[in-house]
Amino acid sequence: MLKNKLLAFALFFGLSSLAFGVTIIDNPSSQTINVNVSNKSVNRIVLPSKILDTSYSKEKGISVQISGNEAFIKYVPTKKEKVRQVGNRTEVVGKPEFLYNEAKGAEIFFITEGNTYAFALNPVDMEAETIIVNDFTSERKEILKYETENDYVATLSKITQQVLANNTPQGYKLKEKNKKLKDLKDISISYKNYYEGVLYSVHLLEVKNKTKEALILNPKEFISYAEDSPKSISIYYDNEVNHLLPLGYAKVVIITKVLK
């Protein structure tokens, strides 16, 4: 369970002390979002909340995989075989050819916890595309309700869990960073995502252990990466021993107050 693996010593300050393209769409106004996607590579769509279901025509030749609030879409190539007639039978000659230029436009619907989104996909010869949808149609008071309906510690924990589950907290604006912050002999630290709410903002970092020994990270070492005094710093090791395993990765979630 994610909750069990979240490091128990997450600090609550204040209680005590790219080979791909990225398209960001804010507040989509039209009923259907028209986007160009790769006709040969895996494309990624990131929505504001968890995807519950999808609807599309399988005859359009697309493969769709869902993970949380992300959808991975790939066009299935057309297989063309060379054949020859031998007597009364037909046999295949050589290896089949896979054609990507015959991909057709497709429409796909995503049903999420907060909304239904319709996409019109236009397959073209391009690199893999990532489409991020930010939906701020939830009024400010709805975001404030999300941030204040629980007590302080429970709210920070709830926001942290959402980010670690690859979801965007309700109403928050997502900005992908993918920026290397530090690259040392033993570890490297990358800034992955920034999430902005009304009261809180969240920074998601990724730490890689470059050594062949397990490491234990100190949350206080990440204070300097926050743009303001952090309210919480949580480390997720993705294993039961709560160590950053050799050549492994850990996630660091830093929550701060939104700068006015």
C-alpha positions as CSV (number, residue, x, y, z in Angstrom):
1,M,0.0,0.0,0.0
2,L,1.2,3.5,-0.9
3,K,0.2,4.8,2.5
4,N,2.3,2.2,4.3
5,K,5.3,2.9,2.2
6,L,5.2,6.6,2.6
7,L,8.1,7.4,5.0
8,A,6.8,7.9,8.5
9,F,9.3,10.7,9.3
10,A,7.8,13.0,6.7
11,L,8.3,16.4,8.4
12,F,5.4,18.8,9.0
13,F,7.0,22.2,9.5
14,G,4.7,24.6,11.3
15,L,3.5,22.0,13.7
16,S,6.9,22.0,15.5
17,S,9.3,23.9,13.6
18,L,12.6,15.5,-23.3
19,A,12.7,13.4,-26.7
20,F,9.1,14.3,-27.0
21,G,6.9,17.4,-27.5
22,V,4.7,18.8,-24.8
23,T,1.4,20.7,-25.3
24,I,-0.3,22.3,-22.4
25,I,-4.0,23.1,-22.6
26,D,-5.5,25.4,-19.9
27,N,-9.3,25.5,-19.4
28,P,-10.3,23.8,-22.7
29,S,-13.2,25.9,-24.0
30,S,-14.4,23.7,-26.9
31,Q,-16.4,20.5,-26.4
32,T,-13.7,18.6,-28.4
33,I,-10.0,19.1,-28.0
34,N,-8.2,18.8,-31.3
35,V,-4.6,17.6,-31.1
36,N,-1.8,16.3,-33.4
37,V,-0.3,13.0,-32.2
38,S,2.4,10.7,-33.4
39,N,1.3,8.0,-35.8
40,K,4.1,5.7,-34.8
41,S,5.1,6.4,-31.2
42,V,3.4,6.2,-27.8
43,N,1.5,9.5,-27.0
44,R,0.6,10.6,-23.4
45,I,-2.4,12.5,-22.2
46,V,-2.4,13.9,-18.7
47,L,-5.8,14.9,-17.2
48,P,-6.6,16.8,-14.0
49,S,-8.1,13.8,-12.2
50,K,-8.2,10.0,-12.3
51,I,-9.5,8.4,-15.5
52,L,-12.5,6.1,-14.7
53,D,-13.4,5.0,-18.1
54,T,-12.8,5.5,-21.9
55,S,-14.9,5.3,-25.0
56,Y,-13.6,5.0,-28.6
57,S,-14.0,3.0,-31.7
58,K,-11.5,0.1,-31.8
59,E,-11.9,0.1,-35.6
60,K,-9.8,3.3,-35.7
61,G,-6.8,1.2,-34.9
62,I,-5.6,2.8,-31.6
63,S,-4.4,1.1,-28.4
64,V,-5.1,2.8,-25.1
65,Q,-3.6,2.1,-21.7
66,I,-4.7,3.9,-18.6
67,S,-2.7,4.6,-15.4
68,G,-4.3,7.0,-12.9
69,N,-4.9,10.3,-14.6
70,E,-2.7,9.4,-17.6
71,A,-3.6,7.8,-20.9
72,F,-1.0,6.2,-23.2
73,I,-2.2,6.0,-26.8
74,K,-0.5,4.3,-29.8
75,Y,-1.7,3.8,-33.3
76,V,-1.5,0.1,-34.4
77,P,0.3,-0.1,-37.7
78,T,-1.3,-1.8,-40.7
79,K,0.4,-5.1,-41.5
80,K,1.0,-5.7,-45.2
81,E,2.2,-9.1,-46.4
82,K,3.6,-10.2,-49.8
83,V,2.0,-13.3,-51.1
84,R,2.4,-15.6,-54.0
85,Q,0.2,-18.2,-55.6
86,V,1.5,-21.8,-55.5
87,G,-0.8,-24.1,-57.2
88,N,-4.2,-23.9,-55.4
89,R,-2.8,-22.2,-52.3
90,T,-1.5,-18.8,-51.3
91,E,1.7,-18.5,-49.2
92,V,3.4,-15.5,-47.6
93,V,6.7,-14.4,-49.0
94,G,9.3,-12.8,-46.7
95,K,8.6,-10.7,-43.6
96,P,5.5,-8.5,-43.4
97,E,5.7,-4.7,-43.8
98,F,4.2,-2.5,-41.1
99,L,2.7,0.8,-42.4
100,Y,2.2,3.8,-40.1
101,N,1.1,6.3,-42.8
102,E,-2.3,4.7,-43.0
103,A,-3.4,5.8,-39.5
104,K,-6.7,7.6,-39.5
105,G,-8.1,10.4,-37.2
106,A,-9.9,9.1,-34.1
107,E,-12.2,10.5,-31.4
108,I,-11.8,9.3,-27.8
109,F,-13.7,10.2,-24.7
110,F,-12.2,10.1,-21.1
111,I,-14.6,9.9,-18.2
112,T,-12.8,11.3,-15.1
113,E,-13.7,11.9,-11.5
114,G,-14.4,15.6,-12.3
115,N,-15.4,15.8,-15.9
116,T,-15.6,14.1,-19.3
117,Y,-13.1,15.1,-22.0
118,A,-13.4,14.5,-25.7
119,F,-10.3,14.4,-27.9
120,A,-10.0,14.4,-31.7
121,L,-6.7,12.8,-32.6
122,N,-4.9,13.7,-35.8
123,P,-2.1,11.2,-36.5
124,V,0.9,12.7,-38.2
125,D,4.6,11.8,-38.7
126,M,6.1,13.3,-35.6
127,E,7.8,12.4,-32.3
128,A,5.7,11.2,-29.3
129,E,3.5,13.9,-28.0
130,T,2.5,14.7,-24.3
131,I,-0.7,16.7,-23.8
132,I,-1.4,18.1,-20.4
133,V,-4.9,19.4,-19.6
134,N,-5.3,21.9,-16.8
135,D,-8.9,22.5,-15.9
136,F,-9.6,25.5,-13.6
137,T,-13.3,25.6,-14.1
138,S,-13.7,24.5,-10.5
139,E,-14.3,27.8,-8.7
140,R,-11.7,29.0,-6.2
141,K,-14.1,28.1,-3.3
142,E,-14.1,24.5,-4.4
143,I,-10.3,24.3,-4.4
144,L,-10.3,26.0,-1.0
145,K,-12.8,23.5,0.3
146,Y,-10.5,20.7,-0.9
147,E,-7.6,22.4,1.0
148,T,-9.5,23.1,4.2
149,E,-12.1,20.4,4.7
150,N,-9.7,18.3,6.7
151,D,-7.4,19.2,9.6
152,Y,-3.9,20.6,8.7
153,V,-2.0,17.3,8.9
154,A,-4.7,15.3,7.1
155,T,-4.8,17.9,4.3
156,L,-1.0,17.8,3.7
157,S,-1.1,14.0,3.8
158,K,-4.0,14.0,1.3
159,I,-2.2,16.3,-1.1
160,T,1.0,14.2,-0.8
161,Q,-0.9,10.9,-1.5
162,Q,-2.5,12.4,-4.7
163,V,0.9,13.5,-6.1
164,L,2.6,10.2,-5.3
165,A,-0.3,8.4,-7.1
166,N,0.5,10.4,-10.2
167,N,-2.7,12.4,-9.8
168,T,-3.2,16.2,-9.7
169,P,-4.8,17.5,-6.5
170,Q,-8.3,18.8,-7.1
171,G,-8.3,22.0,-9.1
172,Y,-4.5,22.4,-9.0
173,K,-2.5,23.6,-12.0
174,L,0.2,21.2,-13.2
175,K,3.5,22.3,-14.7
176,E,6.0,19.7,-15.8
177,K,9.6,20.8,-15.1
178,N,12.0,17.9,-16.0
179,K,15.0,19.9,-14.8
180,K,18.2,18.5,-13.3
181,L,18.9,20.2,-10.0
182,K,22.0,18.4,-8.9
183,D,24.2,15.7,-10.3
184,L,26.8,14.4,-7.8
185,K,28.9,11.3,-7.7
186,D,26.5,9.4,-5.4
187,I,23.1,10.9,-6.3
188,S,21.3,13.0,-8.8
189,I,18.2,15.2,-8.1
190,S,15.6,16.2,-10.7
191,Y,12.7,18.6,-10.4
192,K,9.8,16.7,-12.1
193,N,6.5,18.6,-11.5
194,Y,5.0,21.7,-9.9
195,Y,1.4,21.8,-8.7
196,E,-0.3,25.1,-7.7
197,G,-3.4,25.4,-5.7
198,V,-5.0,28.3,-3.8
199,L,-3.3,27.9,-0.4
200,Y,-0.6,25.4,-1.2
201,S,1.9,24.6,-3.9
202,V,3.7,21.2,-4.4
203,H,7.1,20.4,-5.7
204,L,7.8,16.8,-6.9
205,L,11.5,15.8,-7.0
206,E,13.1,12.5,-8.1
207,V,16.3,11.3,-6.5
208,K,18.5,8.6,-8.1
209,N,21.0,6.5,-6.1
210,K,24.1,6.2,-8.4
211,T,25.9,4.0,-6.0
212,K,25.8,0.2,-5.4
213,E,24.8,0.7,-1.7
214,A,21.5,1.6,-0.1
215,L,21.0,5.1,1.1
216,I,18.8,6.9,3.6
217,L,17.8,10.4,2.7
218,N,17.3,13.2,5.2
219,P,14.2,15.3,4.4
220,K,15.9,18.4,5.8
221,E,18.4,18.2,3.0
222,F,15.6,19.2,0.6
223,I,14.5,22.4,2.3
224,S,16.7,24.5,0.0
225,Y,14.8,23.3,-3.0
226,A,11.5,24.8,-1.8
227,E,10.6,28.3,-3.0
228,D,9.4,29.2,0.5
229,S,9.4,27.7,4.0
230,P,8.1,24.1,3.5
231,K,5.0,22.9,5.4
232,S,5.9,19.3,4.8
233,I,8.6,17.1,3.1
234,S,7.8,13.5,2.4
235,I,10.0,10.8,0.9
236,Y,8.6,7.7,-0.9
237,Y,11.1,4.9,-1.4
238,D,8.8,2.4,-3.2
239,N,10.0,-0.5,-1.0
240,E,9.3,-2.0,2.4
241,V,12.8,-1.3,4.0
242,N,12.5,2.5,3.4
243,H,16.0,2.7,1.9
244,L,17.0,4.2,-1.5
245,L,18.1,0.9,-3.1
246,P,21.3,0.7,-5.3
247,L,20.7,2.4,-8.6
248,G,17.1,3.0,-7.5
249,Y,14.8,6.0,-7.4
250,A,12.9,7.9,-4.7
251,K,10.3,10.6,-4.9
252,V,10.3,13.7,-2.7
253,V,7.1,15.8,-2.2
254,I,7.6,19.3,-0.8
255,I,4.5,21.3,0.1
256,T,4.8,25.1,0.6
257,K,2.4,28.0,0.9
258,V,1.5,29.6,-2.4
259,L,3.5,32.8,-2.9
260,K,1.3,35.8,-3.4
